[in-house]
Structure formats: C-alpha cells, structure tokens
Amino acid sequence: EGIKDFVLMVQGELPLKKDVHITFVSDRKVPMTTGVRMPHHKIYVLSKDRLLIDVLRTLGHEWVHEFQHQKLGLKDTDKIKDIGGPEENMANVLAGIFTKKFNKKYPTHSKLLYGENN
C-alpha cells in the first residue's frame, strides 16, 4: 500500500515515458549500496532490515536516475561522478524531497514508514 502510493506520487512528480521494473531484494546480488538503476529500465532496491522510509528514499533516488536516462538524455555509457556530481546530487536532493512530500501527503502511513507497531 505505501510503496504503490509512493510510486504513483513520484510518477506524478517525474513522469517516465517507459515502464520501469522495480525489484526489491534482500541482498546485493548486483553491485550497489542500497539501490541501483540498471539498463533496460530496471531498478533494484535493497529492502531487508531497512525502514520503509529508507527503502522509499532509495527508490526515489534510483527513479531520478531512470528519469535522467529517459528524459534528460543520460546514456548508460556516460561517465558520471558518483559522489558530488550533478546527476548524483540531483538524485539525492529529489529523493529527500519525495520522501518528505510523501510523509506529509500520507500521514496515515507514518507508522508503516517508521516501523512503529503501536
């Protein structure tokens, strides 16, 4: 429920032309920290033992990278600066904005987002 709402919100913020395949994984079978955008419109997000808010932030970050490829002309062969480069900074900033907007738009998801059971 929370993930679907987040994806719909982010699609409204940064619409993609082509469908993206999102896979939540329990370990790093592909090279990544907490997530990665791969060729052919694939996003992998590490979800095991993480708060949902952190999983969604990672998803938002990788969504921005997919947007950069689909709409801004970034190519898989382009070299990007992984730390402090414009593409990475854009993904970091927008992912933070997305999670804050989501938290505000869906206050009923708060306990789910932060792993609070009561």
Secondary structure, 3 states (H helix, E strand, C coil): CHHHHHHHHHHHHCCCCCCCEEEEECCCCCCCCCEEEECCCEEEEECCCCCHHHHHHHHHHHHHHHHHHHCCCCCCCCCCCCCCCHHHHHHHHHHHHHHHHHHHHCHHHHHHHCCCCC
